[in-house]
Amino acid sequence: MNNAKADAALYLLTGLLQRLEVDRPGMLQEMIEGVASDRASLRENTENRQHIDKVFDEAMELLTRANIA
């Protein structure tokens, strides 16, 4: 990202998600499925659709990264 604050937040959020997954196995997969469902329910003519799609992309990347480790 080249933004130290954003990268630090991503690092910490990933760690928090992984710790929550230990306490509640399957939580990350549930979240991944929820994000996919929310994205699928968007209408094509949703305002700022490109930006919203990028937000969903980033959310999925974060959840997938946390779910692997």
ChimeraX commands (.cxc) that place a marker at each C-alpha (Angstrom):
marker #1 position 0.00,0.00,0.00 radius 0.5
marker #1 position 2.86,2.39,0.72 radius 0.5
marker #1 position 0.87,3.91,3.58 radius 0.5
marker #1 position 2.36,2.95,6.94 radius 0.5
marker #1 position -0.81,3.77,8.91 radius 0.5
marker #1 position -3.06,1.77,6.59 radius 0.5
marker #1 position -0.58,-1.12,6.52 radius 0.5
marker #1 position -0.36,-1.14,10.32 radius 0.5
marker #1 position -4.15,-1.17,10.60 radius 0.5
marker #1 position -4.33,-4.05,8.12 radius 0.5
marker #1 position -1.69,-5.97,10.07 radius 0.5
marker #1 position -3.49,-5.48,13.38 radius 0.5
marker #1 position -6.92,-6.25,11.94 radius 0.5
marker #1 position -5.60,-9.46,10.39 radius 0.5
marker #1 position -4.19,-10.53,13.75 radius 0.5
marker #1 position -7.44,-9.74,15.54 radius 0.5
marker #1 position -9.47,-11.71,13.02 radius 0.5
marker #1 position -7.15,-14.69,13.40 radius 0.5
marker #1 position -7.47,-14.60,17.19 radius 0.5
marker #1 position -11.25,-14.42,16.93 radius 0.5
marker #1 position -11.19,-17.41,14.58 radius 0.5
marker #1 position -9.41,-19.43,17.27 radius 0.5
marker #1 position -12.24,-18.68,19.71 radius 0.5
marker #1 position -14.97,-19.14,17.12 radius 0.5
marker #1 position -13.88,-21.58,14.40 radius 0.5
marker #1 position -15.63,-20.98,11.11 radius 0.5
marker #1 position -16.24,-17.30,11.78 radius 0.5
marker #1 position -13.99,-16.14,8.95 radius 0.5
marker #1 position -15.67,-18.43,6.43 radius 0.5
marker #1 position -19.05,-17.11,7.58 radius 0.5
marker #1 position -17.80,-13.56,7.06 radius 0.5
marker #1 position -16.45,-14.43,3.60 radius 0.5
marker #1 position -19.83,-15.87,2.66 radius 0.5
marker #1 position -21.59,-12.80,4.06 radius 0.5
marker #1 position -19.45,-10.41,2.03 radius 0.5
marker #1 position -20.04,-12.48,-1.12 radius 0.5
marker #1 position -23.79,-12.46,-0.44 radius 0.5
marker #1 position -23.87,-8.71,0.17 radius 0.5
marker #1 position -21.94,-8.10,-3.04 radius 0.5
marker #1 position -24.26,-10.35,-5.04 radius 0.5
marker #1 position -27.31,-8.48,-3.75 radius 0.5
marker #1 position -26.12,-5.12,-5.10 radius 0.5
marker #1 position -28.02,-3.72,-8.06 radius 0.5
marker #1 position -26.03,-2.94,-11.19 radius 0.5
marker #1 position -27.13,0.70,-11.03 radius 0.5
marker #1 position -25.97,1.18,-7.43 radius 0.5
marker #1 position -24.43,4.61,-7.00 radius 0.5
marker #1 position -20.60,4.53,-6.76 radius 0.5
marker #1 position -20.65,0.87,-7.81 radius 0.5
marker #1 position -16.98,0.83,-8.83 radius 0.5
marker #1 position -15.89,2.11,-5.43 radius 0.5
marker #1 position -18.18,-0.32,-3.61 radius 0.5
marker #1 position -16.78,-3.20,-5.68 radius 0.5
marker #1 position -13.26,-2.16,-4.65 radius 0.5
marker #1 position -14.35,-2.13,-0.99 radius 0.5
marker #1 position -15.72,-5.66,-1.36 radius 0.5
marker #1 position -12.48,-6.73,-3.10 radius 0.5
marker #1 position -10.40,-5.40,-0.22 radius 0.5
marker #1 position -12.69,-6.98,2.39 radius 0.5
marker #1 position -12.45,-10.36,0.67 radius 0.5
marker #1 position -8.67,-10.07,0.40 radius 0.5
marker #1 position -8.37,-9.30,4.12 radius 0.5
marker #1 position -10.69,-12.11,5.17 radius 0.5
marker #1 position -9.00,-14.60,2.85 radius 0.5
marker #1 position -5.56,-13.60,4.15 radius 0.5
marker #1 position -6.69,-13.98,7.75 radius 0.5
marker #1 position -8.39,-17.31,7.00 radius 0.5
marker #1 position -5.23,-18.87,5.50 radius 0.5
marker #1 position -2.85,-18.12,8.34 radius 0.5
marker link #1:1,2 radius 0.2
marker link #1:2,3 radius 0.2
marker link #1:3,4 radius 0.2
marker link #1:4,5 radius 0.2
marker link #1:5,6 radius 0.2
marker link #1:6,7 radius 0.2
marker link #1:7,8 radius 0.2
marker link #1:8,9 radius 0.2
marker link #1:9,10 radius 0.2
marker link #1:10,11 radius 0.2
marker link #1:11,12 radius 0.2
marker link #1:12,13 radius 0.2
marker link #1:13,14 radius 0.2
marker link #1:14,15 radius 0.2
marker link #1:15,16 radius 0.2
marker link #1:16,17 radius 0.2
marker link #1:17,18 radius 0.2
marker link #1:18,19 radius 0.2
marker link #1:19,20 radius 0.2
marker link #1:20,21 radius 0.2
marker link #1:21,22 radius 0.2
marker link #1:22,23 radius 0.2
marker link #1:23,24 radius 0.2
marker link #1:24,25 radius 0.2
marker link #1:25,26 radius 0.2
marker link #1:26,27 radius 0.2
marker link #1:27,28 radius 0.2
marker link #1:28,29 radius 0.2
marker link #1:29,30 radius 0.2
marker link #1:30,31 radius 0.2
marker link #1:31,32 radius 0.2
marker link #1:32,33 radius 0.2
marker link #1:33,34 radius 0.2
marker link #1:34,35 radius 0.2
marker link #1:35,36 radius 0.2
marker link #1:36,37 radius 0.2
marker link #1:37,38 radius 0.2
marker link #1:38,39 radius 0.2
marker link #1:39,40 radius 0.2
marker link #1:40,41 radius 0.2
marker link #1:41,42 radius 0.2
marker link #1:42,43 radius 0.2
marker link #1:43,44 radius 0.2
marker link #1:44,45 radius 0.2
marker link #1:45,46 radius 0.2
marker link #1:46,47 radius 0.2
marker link #1:47,48 radius 0.2
marker link #1:48,49 radius 0.2
marker link #1:49,50 radius 0.2
marker link #1:50,51 radius 0.2
marker link #1:51,52 radius 0.2
marker link #1:52,53 radius 0.2
marker link #1:53,54 radius 0.2
marker link #1:54,55 radius 0.2
marker link #1:55,56 radius 0.2
marker link #1:56,57 radius 0.2
marker link #1:57,58 radius 0.2
marker link #1:58,59 radius 0.2
marker link #1:59,60 radius 0.2
marker link #1:60,61 radius 0.2
marker link #1:61,62 radius 0.2
marker link #1:62,63 radius 0.2
marker link #1:63,64 radius 0.2
marker link #1:64,65 radius 0.2
marker link #1:65,66 radius 0.2
marker link #1:66,67 radius 0.2
marker link #1:67,68 radius 0.2
marker link #1:68,69 radius 0.2
view
